[in-house]
Amino acid sequence: MRIDIPYGPGVVHADLDWARMLGTLTVPPAPSAEEPVQAIRRALDNPIGQPEPLRGRVHAGEKVLIIVSDQFRQTRVDAVLPVLLDELGKGGVAEDNVHILFATGAHRPPTSAEQARILGPDLYARFRARLHVHNPFDSGQLARVGVTSRGTPVFINRLALDADRVIATGAVVFHYFAGFGGGRKSIVPGIAGAETIAHNHAMNLHPRQNTLDPAVRTGALDGNPVAEDILEAARFVPVDSIVNTVIDREGRIAGVFAGELDHTHRAAAEAARSMFAVTITEQADLVIASSGDASNFVQAHKALHNAWQAMKPGGRIVFVTYCKEGLGGEQFVKWLRLGTREAVFAGLRRQSEINGQTALSSLEKCPSTVFVTKLASENVRLLGARKARSLEAALSLARSELAGVSDPTFYLMPHASYTVPFQAA
């Protein structure tokens, strides 16, 4: 059959006549929510897990901190903030008493241009004097507020502790070891200290073996030690409410959820699950997956992780990933240069770090992967994968590596960054 799959700004093609197709794994475009302002206002009028809307709980003279995601998360907070500020104004809160904190976690800080894009130019201009960027390495920004039952020391940005009200915004998506993004993750790792982030992320590793902990998985909030520890740590911060969106694959608001930290996050997570999860009855020998417009490999890793969930053990992935900006930064590359999963495990046990976690996951999956990519050949080798000059050549290489498999099967995943396969129970 003819295979057509997205590759950067275009599409690549090839014929495949040696494997049996099990299906195309994708999610349909979601119907957008009602007009965004109305959807946001409706969510604020009907908060989840709270007795009355925000405007009835705030008071004149209160200092409010709004936490927003950084440049690596698409949340449409530019649409949320005007409605949220109007809600606060109805409760008597003066705009001059509202501050905004960018939740960077361990990411680099957003540039001024990125801040303006996140907030929208009007709000960026209005709040410029009251914008703050979290730095997890700056002890002067942090205060220790406690220790979780799993031993995570909780350091939090002082702005969240000094405010009368803390409101966290964000978007809820599947996350490969925290279960879901959004909600509690706006606090930890969002505005937490580096030591807090490292200790929490280390729970991704099996406590005794050099393997990833199987309890730490996509879509799991309960029974997942990373997710449970994040929630426990986040509860040290008096979060008044959250406003979380679910964004469809076209970047539109498909759902808005407001209210109490945990209940609201769970409601949004179920909406995200219904939009982006696909059920499979069996895994395939071959998965042909595209990372869409991911500009570097760190961003594309999510698509590779999703494809891996649809691949039979011992199978192969043909990964169509443009990656025009390379691997994704020196902090990621330094972990890859350790060379082996064992060396990365040892490094992470000494000092956990999100780029190391991604490197470890990549080194697990890339030996089963053939890349069609703009990445330099040496970078593909650093990942432990092979590079092919075309989709046709990649399929030929995968066929040779699956030569011992009788009646091989395959899935096509044209939007693998958004499509999360789960096996039927």
Kinemage of the C-alpha trace (Angstrom):
@kinemage 1
@onewidth
@group {chain A} dominant
@subgroup {mainchain}
@vectorlist {calphas} color= white
{ca met a 1} P 0.000 0.000 0.000
{ca arg a 2} L 0.968 3.638 -0.380
{ca ile a 3} L 2.260 5.285 2.816
{ca asp a 4} L 1.911 9.075 3.151
{ca ile a 5} L 3.115 10.649 6.375
{ca pro a 6} L 3.883 14.231 7.510
{ca tyr a 7} L 7.511 15.324 7.490
{ca gly a 8} L 8.209 18.860 8.674
{ca pro a 9} L 6.361 21.258 6.369
{ca gly a 10} L 5.568 18.540 3.814
{ca val a 11} L 4.749 14.860 3.344
{ca val a 12} L 6.903 11.844 2.409
{ca his a 13} L 5.709 8.761 0.536
{ca ala a 14} L 6.664 5.131 0.066
{ca asp a 15} L 5.130 1.802 -0.939
{ca leu a 16} L 4.855 -0.956 1.640
{ca asp a 17} L 3.925 -4.454 0.447
{ca trp a 18} L 5.658 -6.719 2.948
{ca ala a 19} L 3.686 -6.065 6.168
{ca arg a 20} L 0.036 -6.333 7.117
{ca met a 21} L -1.587 -3.107 8.316
{ca leu a 22} L -3.375 -3.238 11.673
{ca gly a 23} L -4.678 0.317 11.346
{ca thr a 24} L -3.963 4.019 11.404
{ca leu a 25} L -3.667 5.288 14.953
{ca thr a 26} L -4.767 8.889 15.179
{ca val a 27} L -7.251 11.097 16.949
{ca pro a 28} L -9.880 13.033 15.038
{ca pro a 29} L -9.903 16.827 15.227
{ca ala a 30} L -11.877 17.681 18.353
{ca pro a 31} L -14.873 19.933 18.084
{ca ser a 32} L -13.782 23.248 19.588
{ca ala a 33} L -15.393 24.428 22.748
{ca glu a 34} L -17.988 27.124 22.524
{ca glu a 35} L -16.585 30.580 21.835
{ca pro a 36} L -13.467 30.661 24.085
{ca val a 37} L -14.487 33.644 26.240
{ca gln a 38} L -17.843 32.037 26.967
{ca ala a 39} L -16.219 28.678 27.773
{ca ile a 40} L -13.726 30.302 30.159
{ca arg a 41} L -16.428 32.353 31.837
{ca arg a 42} L -18.678 29.304 32.204
{ca ala a 43} L -15.843 27.383 33.877
{ca leu a 44} L -15.162 30.244 36.305
{ca asp a 45} L -18.879 30.540 37.083
{ca asn a 46} L -19.066 26.813 37.909
{ca pro a 47} L -15.845 25.901 39.751
{ca ile a 48} L -15.167 22.226 40.425
{ca gly a 49} L -14.864 21.292 44.086
{ca gln a 50} L -15.548 24.806 45.361
{ca pro a 51} L -18.776 26.287 46.771
{ca glu a 52} L -18.741 29.601 44.874
{ca pro a 53} L -16.986 31.378 42.020
{ca leu a 54} L -13.642 33.070 42.515
{ca arg a 55} L -15.171 36.565 42.504
{ca gly a 56} L -17.069 35.646 45.658
{ca arg a 57} L -13.962 34.516 47.527
{ca val a 58} L -11.489 37.307 46.796
{ca his a 59} L -11.503 40.698 48.496
{ca ala a 60} L -10.323 44.233 47.805
{ca gly a 61} L -6.709 44.813 48.798
{ca glu a 62} L -5.615 41.195 48.325
{ca lys a 63} L -2.396 40.429 46.472
{ca val a 64} L -2.936 37.772 43.793
{ca leu a 65} L -0.280 35.692 42.045
{ca ile a 66} L -1.194 34.057 38.730
{ca ile a 67} L 1.115 31.256 37.616
{ca val a 68} L 1.441 30.739 33.855
{ca ser a 69} L 3.312 28.115 31.843
{ca asp a 70} L 6.523 28.866 29.970
{ca gln a 71} L 7.290 28.896 26.249
{ca phe a 72} L 7.384 25.096 26.008
{ca arg a 73} L 3.670 24.643 26.773
{ca gln a 74} L 0.764 25.681 24.584
{ca thr a 75} L -2.041 26.708 26.959
{ca arg a 76} L -3.871 29.664 25.352
{ca val a 77} L -3.445 31.599 28.587
{ca asp a 78} L -3.664 34.726 26.419
{ca ala a 79} L -7.385 33.955 26.121
{ca val a 80} L -7.786 32.915 29.768
{ca leu a 81} L -6.157 35.893 31.474
{ca pro a 82} L -8.511 38.698 30.319
{ca val a 83} L -11.529 36.754 31.619
{ca leu a 84} L -9.725 35.781 34.827
{ca leu a 85} L -8.677 39.387 35.479
{ca asp a 86} L -12.264 40.515 34.929
{ca glu a 87} L -13.400 37.922 37.467
{ca leu a 88} L -10.867 39.195 40.006
{ca gly a 89} L -11.952 42.772 39.338
{ca lys a 90} L -15.567 41.878 40.079
{ca gly a 91} L -14.359 40.616 43.455
{ca gly a 92} L -12.653 43.926 44.191
{ca val a 93} L -9.034 43.011 43.361
{ca ala a 94} L -7.170 45.892 41.732
{ca glu a 95} L -5.084 44.987 38.703
{ca asp a 96} L -2.057 46.643 40.321
{ca asn a 97} L -2.226 43.947 43.004
{ca val a 98} L -2.000 41.108 40.459
{ca his a 99} L 1.421 39.649 39.618
{ca ile a 100} L 2.274 36.967 37.053
{ca leu a 101} L 4.934 34.282 37.542
{ca phe a 102} L 6.280 32.192 34.654
{ca ala a 103} L 6.582 28.581 35.824
{ca thr a 104} L 9.793 27.435 34.159
{ca gly a 105} L 10.537 24.321 36.203
{ca ala a 106} L 14.070 23.468 35.087
{ca his a 107} L 13.671 24.974 31.600
{ca arg a 108} L 15.536 28.044 30.386
{ca pro a 109} L 13.769 31.357 31.112
{ca pro a 110} L 11.441 32.744 28.440
{ca thr a 111} L 12.767 35.699 26.483
{ca ser a 112} L 10.874 38.993 26.428
{ca ala a 113} L 9.521 38.113 22.983
{ca glu a 114} L 8.366 34.710 24.247
{ca gln a 115} L 6.685 36.300 27.270
{ca ala a 116} L 4.803 38.661 24.959
{ca arg a 117} L 3.711 35.741 22.791
{ca ile a 118} L 2.526 33.725 25.804
{ca leu a 119} L 0.497 36.558 27.348
{ca gly a 120} L -0.418 38.483 24.225
{ca pro a 121} L 1.095 41.912 23.498
{ca asp a 122} L -1.543 43.925 25.365
{ca leu a 123} L -1.273 42.010 28.635
{ca tyr a 124} L 2.505 41.866 28.337
{ca ala a 125} L 2.626 45.668 28.122
{ca arg a 126} L 0.163 46.138 30.987
{ca phe a 127} L 1.925 43.712 33.347
{ca arg a 128} L 5.534 44.234 32.351
{ca ala a 129} L 6.451 45.723 35.732
{ca arg a 130} L 4.732 42.842 37.545
{ca leu a 131} L 6.084 39.892 35.548
{ca his a 132} L 8.398 37.439 37.273
{ca val a 133} L 10.385 34.487 35.925
{ca his a 134} L 11.022 31.543 38.218
{ca asn a 135} L 14.618 30.416 38.653
{ca pro a 136} L 14.906 27.031 40.391
{ca phe a 137} L 18.618 27.597 41.050
{ca asp a 138} L 18.249 30.974 42.794
{ca ser a 139} L 18.091 30.283 46.526
{ca gly a 140} L 17.042 33.873 47.116
{ca gln a 141} L 13.756 33.189 45.306
{ca leu a 142} L 13.023 30.027 47.283
{ca ala a 143} L 11.699 29.029 50.682
{ca arg a 144} L 11.661 25.527 52.145
{ca val a 145} L 8.088 24.629 53.098
{ca gly a 146} L 8.315 20.972 54.064
{ca val a 147} L 9.237 17.418 53.100
{ca thr a 148} L 6.940 14.895 51.419
{ca ser a 149} L 6.357 11.401 52.802
{ca arg a 150} L 8.700 10.113 50.077
{ca gly a 151} L 11.453 12.401 51.315
{ca thr a 152} L 11.296 15.167 48.716
{ca pro a 153} L 12.443 18.487 50.217
{ca val a 154} L 9.974 21.091 48.976
{ca phe a 155} L 11.440 24.463 47.988
{ca ile a 156} L 8.922 26.887 46.452
{ca asn a 157} L 9.154 30.357 44.926
{ca arg a 158} L 8.523 32.872 47.716
{ca leu a 159} L 6.070 34.867 45.585
{ca ala a 160} L 3.566 32.034 45.936
{ca leu a 161} L 3.930 32.081 49.712
{ca asp a 162} L 3.668 35.856 50.048
{ca ala a 163} L 0.470 36.202 47.972
{ca asp a 164} L -3.016 36.213 49.481
{ca arg a 165} L -4.295 34.180 46.535
{ca val a 166} L -2.459 31.831 44.177
{ca ile a 167} L -4.129 30.896 40.901
{ca ala a 168} L -2.397 28.391 38.618
{ca thr a 169} L -3.137 28.233 34.910
{ca gly a 170} L -1.965 25.644 32.416
{ca ala a 171} L -2.964 22.979 29.929
{ca val a 172} L -3.589 19.294 30.556
{ca val a 173} L -1.908 16.783 28.252
{ca phe a 174} L -0.551 13.276 28.669
{ca his a 175} L 2.887 13.240 30.291
{ca tyr a 176} L 5.212 10.276 29.988
{ca phe a 177} L 6.133 10.025 33.657
{ca ala a 178} L 3.923 12.494 35.596
{ca gly a 179} L 0.766 10.967 34.118
{ca phe a 180} L -0.652 14.276 32.940
{ca gly a 181} L 0.624 17.822 32.645
{ca gly a 182} L -1.188 20.809 34.072
{ca gly a 183} L -2.720 21.038 37.542
{ca arg a 184} L -0.225 20.107 40.238
{ca lys a 185} L 2.699 20.383 37.774
{ca ser a 186} L 2.319 24.169 37.691
{ca ile a 187} L 3.637 24.095 41.269
{ca val a 188} L 6.070 21.183 41.121
{ca pro a 189} L 8.160 21.341 39.041
{ca gly a 190} L 6.771 24.674 37.763
{ca ile a 191} L 7.796 26.995 40.613
{ca ala a 192} L 9.876 24.562 42.683
{ca gly a 193} L 13.577 24.540 43.509
{ca ala a 194} L 16.070 22.428 41.581
{ca glu a 195} L 16.555 20.090 44.553
{ca thr a 196} L 12.808 19.468 44.736
{ca ile a 197} L 12.569 18.791 41.023
{ca ala a 198} L 15.562 16.451 41.020
{ca his a 199} L 14.356 14.391 43.991
{ca asn a 200} L 10.876 14.028 42.515
{ca his a 201} L 12.044 13.140 39.015
{ca ala a 202} L 14.416 10.510 40.414
{ca met a 203} L 11.329 8.463 41.275
{ca asn a 204} L 11.117 7.697 37.548
{ca leu a 205} L 13.865 5.130 38.184
{ca his a 206} L 13.264 1.715 39.688
{ca pro a 207} L 14.549 1.927 43.287
{ca arg a 208} L 16.757 -1.192 42.987
{ca gln a 209} L 17.191 -2.108 39.313
{ca asn a 210} L 18.604 -0.235 36.330
{ca thr a 211} L 15.193 0.044 34.717
{ca leu a 212} L 12.474 2.654 34.614
{ca asp a 213} L 9.853 2.112 37.303
{ca pro a 214} L 6.831 0.501 35.559
{ca ala a 215} L 4.489 2.306 37.972
{ca val a 216} L 5.629 5.628 36.491
{ca arg a 217} L 3.653 5.833 33.283
{ca thr a 218} L 1.638 7.934 30.907
{ca gly a 219} L -1.917 8.686 32.002
{ca ala a 220} L -1.510 7.460 35.609
{ca leu a 221} L -2.066 9.848 38.508
{ca asp a 222} L -2.803 7.211 41.155
{ca gly a 223} L -0.252 4.533 41.998
{ca asn a 224} L 2.375 6.575 40.163
{ca pro a 225} L 5.031 7.662 42.697
{ca val a 226} L 6.132 10.685 40.644
{ca ala a 227} L 2.573 11.999 40.252
{ca glu a 228} L 1.606 11.309 43.861
{ca asp a 229} L 4.732 13.003 45.179
{ca ile a 230} L 4.073 16.055 42.974
{ca leu a 231} L 0.570 16.424 44.407
{ca glu a 232} L 1.790 16.052 47.985
{ca ala a 233} L 4.502 18.661 47.385
{ca ala a 234} L 2.091 21.031 45.625
{ca arg a 235} L -0.237 20.938 48.625
{ca phe a 236} L 2.375 22.822 50.657
{ca val a 237} L 1.366 25.848 48.566
{ca pro a 238} L -2.026 27.461 49.327
{ca val a 239} L -3.345 27.274 45.759
{ca asp a 240} L -6.733 28.956 45.762
{ca ser a 241} L -7.778 27.600 42.368
{ca ile a 242} L -6.584 26.507 38.960
{ca val a 243} L -7.791 27.270 35.451
{ca asn a 244} L -6.718 24.548 33.033
{ca thr a 245} L -7.391 24.226 29.339
{ca val a 246} L -7.344 21.192 27.078
{ca ile a 247} L -5.928 22.167 23.685
{ca asp a 248} L -6.755 20.223 20.541
{ca arg a 249} L -4.172 19.259 17.950
{ca glu a 250} L -4.962 22.411 15.966
{ca gly a 251} L -4.040 24.592 18.962
{ca arg a 252} L -7.638 25.536 19.782
{ca ile a 253} L -9.278 25.480 23.206
{ca ala a 254} L -11.352 22.298 23.360
{ca gly a 255} L -12.204 22.465 27.064
{ca val a 256} L -11.805 24.726 30.100
{ca phe a 257} L -11.819 23.574 33.734
{ca ala a 258} L -11.631 25.776 36.838
{ca gly a 259} L -11.739 25.108 40.562
{ca glu a 260} L -9.893 23.181 43.269
{ca leu a 261} L -6.381 21.940 42.449
{ca asp a 262} L -6.838 18.154 42.365
{ca his a 263} L -10.485 17.673 41.397
{ca thr a 264} L -10.240 20.146 38.547
{ca his a 265} L -7.027 18.616 37.239
{ca arg a 266} L -8.587 15.164 37.224
{ca ala a 267} L -11.640 16.394 35.315
{ca ala a 268} L -9.400 18.011 32.701
{ca ala a 269} L -7.257 14.867 32.529
{ca glu a 270} L -10.284 12.739 31.709
{ca ala a 271} L -11.204 15.184 28.947
{ca ala a 272} L -7.660 14.943 27.572
{ca arg a 273} L -7.817 11.149 27.770
{ca ser a 274} L -11.044 11.066 25.773
{ca met a 275} L -9.471 13.284 23.099
{ca phe a 276} L -5.994 11.795 22.703
{ca ala a 277} L -6.051 8.140 23.851
{ca val a 278} L -6.587 5.316 21.364
{ca thr a 279} L -7.203 1.700 22.353
{ca ile a 280} L -5.318 -1.083 20.604
{ca thr a 281} L -5.957 -4.809 20.952
{ca glu a 282} L -2.429 -5.784 19.944
{ca gln a 283} L 0.987 -4.252 19.356
{ca ala a 284} L 2.608 -4.302 15.918
{ca asp a 285} L 5.999 -5.436 14.674
{ca leu a 286} L 6.485 -2.099 12.930
{ca val a 287} L 5.234 1.400 13.791
{ca ile a 288} L 5.626 4.216 11.263
{ca ala a 289} L 5.289 7.465 13.192
{ca ser a 290} L 5.638 11.189 12.524
{ca ser a 291} L 6.516 13.833 15.115
{ca gly a 292} L 4.814 16.539 13.030
{ca asp a 293} L 6.278 20.002 13.469
{ca ala a 294} L 8.551 19.218 16.463
{ca ser a 295} L 11.578 21.445 15.942
{ca asn a 296} L 14.092 19.338 17.900
{ca phe a 297} L 14.448 15.810 19.178
{ca val a 298} L 13.621 16.622 22.804
{ca gln a 299} L 10.233 17.866 21.603
{ca ala a 300} L 9.893 14.907 19.203
{ca his a 301} L 10.603 12.413 22.001
{ca lys a 302} L 6.934 12.494 23.031
{ca ala a 303} L 5.956 11.107 19.617
{ca leu a 304} L 8.625 8.404 19.856
{ca his a 305} L 7.377 7.456 23.315
{ca asn a 306} L 3.828 7.131 22.001
{ca ala a 307} L 4.970 5.015 19.047
{ca trp a 308} L 6.888 2.744 21.437
{ca gln a 309} L 3.638 1.946 23.257
{ca ala a 310} L 2.203 0.546 20.016
{ca met a 311} L 5.335 -1.508 19.146
{ca lys a 312} L 5.652 -5.181 19.945
{ca pro a 313} L 8.778 -6.086 21.994
{ca gly a 314} L 11.588 -6.699 19.522
{ca gly a 315} L 9.812 -4.639 16.855
{ca arg a 316} L 10.907 -1.576 14.954
{ca ile a 317} L 9.864 2.069 14.652
{ca val a 318} L 10.359 4.130 11.509
{ca phe a 319} L 10.440 7.631 12.953
{ca val a 320} L 9.754 10.486 10.554
{ca thr a 321} L 10.989 13.529 12.462
{ca tyr a 322} L 12.234 16.729 10.837
{ca cys a 323} L 14.107 18.221 13.851
{ca lys a 324} L 15.401 21.280 12.010
{ca glu a 325} L 16.940 22.669 15.250
{ca gly a 326} L 18.884 19.553 16.189
{ca leu a 327} L 18.777 17.446 19.316
{ca gly a 328} L 17.523 20.090 21.720
{ca gly a 329} L 20.418 21.636 23.596
{ca glu a 330} L 23.704 20.835 25.263
{ca gln a 331} L 22.082 19.873 28.579
{ca phe a 332} L 20.412 16.952 26.774
{ca val a 333} L 23.459 16.079 24.672
{ca lys a 334} L 25.753 15.824 27.698
{ca trp a 335} L 23.654 12.931 29.003
{ca leu a 336} L 23.726 11.162 25.644
{ca arg a 337} L 27.507 11.464 25.595
{ca leu a 338} L 27.664 9.196 28.629
{ca gly a 339} L 27.128 6.524 25.999
{ca thr a 340} L 25.148 3.800 27.740
{ca arg a 341} L 21.909 3.457 29.666
{ca glu a 342} L 23.915 2.143 32.619
{ca ala a 343} L 26.035 5.296 32.706
{ca val a 344} L 22.949 7.497 32.510
{ca phe a 345} L 21.299 5.530 35.329
{ca ala a 346} L 24.390 6.037 37.476
{ca gly a 347} L 24.424 9.766 36.702
{ca leu a 348} L 20.728 10.167 37.467
{ca arg a 349} L 21.091 8.368 40.784
{ca arg a 350} L 23.753 10.914 41.716
{ca gln a 351} L 21.802 13.956 40.427
{ca ser a 352} L 18.429 13.612 38.728
{ca glu a 353} L 17.630 16.047 35.942
{ca ile a 354} L 14.833 16.166 33.363
{ca asn a 355} L 17.201 16.092 30.362
{ca gly a 356} L 18.767 12.963 31.806
{ca gln a 357} L 15.346 11.349 32.128
{ca thr a 358} L 14.611 12.119 28.479
{ca ala a 359} L 18.040 10.817 27.462
{ca leu a 360} L 17.436 7.586 29.351
{ca ser a 361} L 14.053 7.081 27.709
{ca ser a 362} L 15.606 7.860 24.307
{ca leu a 363} L 18.466 5.394 24.756
{ca glu a 364} L 15.878 2.744 25.604
{ca lys a 365} L 13.825 3.326 22.451
{ca cys a 366} L 16.224 4.536 19.752
{ca pro a 367} L 18.075 1.225 19.196
{ca ser a 368} L 14.749 -0.060 17.824
{ca thr a 369} L 14.314 3.007 15.617
{ca val a 370} L 15.194 4.037 12.081
{ca phe a 371} L 15.097 7.813 11.551
{ca val a 372} L 14.029 9.829 8.547
{ca thr a 373} L 15.268 13.212 9.714
{ca lys a 374} L 17.243 16.407 9.210
{ca leu a 375} L 19.353 15.463 12.236
{ca ala a 376} L 23.022 15.019 11.497
{ca ser a 377} L 24.096 11.380 11.229
{ca glu a 378} L 26.411 11.720 14.230
{ca asn a 379} L 23.491 12.917 16.376
{ca val a 380} L 21.360 9.966 15.303
{ca arg a 381} L 24.242 7.643 16.223
{ca leu a 382} L 24.514 9.401 19.600
{ca leu a 383} L 20.883 8.438 20.218
{ca gly a 384} L 21.697 4.827 19.327
{ca ala a 385} L 19.476 4.813 16.235
{ca arg a 386} L 20.058 4.489 12.477
{ca lys a 387} L 19.379 7.131 9.832
{ca ala a 388} L 17.916 6.452 6.398
{ca arg a 389} L 17.996 8.838 3.433
{ca ser a 390} L 14.273 8.392 2.673
{ca leu a 391} L 11.109 6.748 3.952
{ca glu a 392} L 11.548 4.023 1.359
{ca ala a 393} L 15.106 3.328 2.571
{ca ala a 394} L 13.959 3.340 6.209
{ca leu a 395} L 11.262 0.770 5.487
{ca ser a 396} L 13.787 -1.392 3.635
{ca leu a 397} L 16.147 -1.289 6.621
{ca ala a 398} L 13.319 -2.104 9.036
{ca arg a 399} L 12.327 -5.036 6.830
{ca ser a 400} L 15.857 -6.447 6.960
{ca glu a 401} L 15.906 -6.129 10.754
{ca leu a 402} L 12.541 -7.898 11.001
{ca ala a 403} L 13.584 -10.666 8.585
{ca gly a 404} L 12.899 -13.392 11.121
{ca val a 405} L 9.304 -12.281 11.735
{ca ser a 406} L 6.630 -14.172 9.818
{ca asp a 407} L 3.592 -12.164 8.714
{ca pro a 408} L 4.848 -8.824 10.129
{ca thr a 409} L 2.248 -6.224 11.098
{ca phe a 410} L 2.350 -2.440 11.242
{ca tyr a 411} L 0.577 0.661 12.486
{ca leu a 412} L 0.682 4.088 10.900
{ca met a 413} L 0.800 7.045 13.334
{ca pro a 414} L 0.670 10.288 11.303
{ca his a 415} L 0.173 12.463 14.403
{ca ala a 416} L 2.165 10.551 16.991
{ca ser a 417} L 2.810 13.582 19.199
{ca tyr a 418} L -0.915 13.744 19.969
{ca thr a 419} L -1.913 10.068 19.757
{ca val a 420} L -1.403 7.942 22.875
{ca pro a 421} L -2.001 4.197 22.452
{ca phe a 422} L -3.205 2.043 25.351
{ca gln a 423} L -3.700 -1.719 25.156
{ca ala a 424} L -7.182 -2.965 25.927
{ca ala a 425} L -7.399 -4.646 29.322
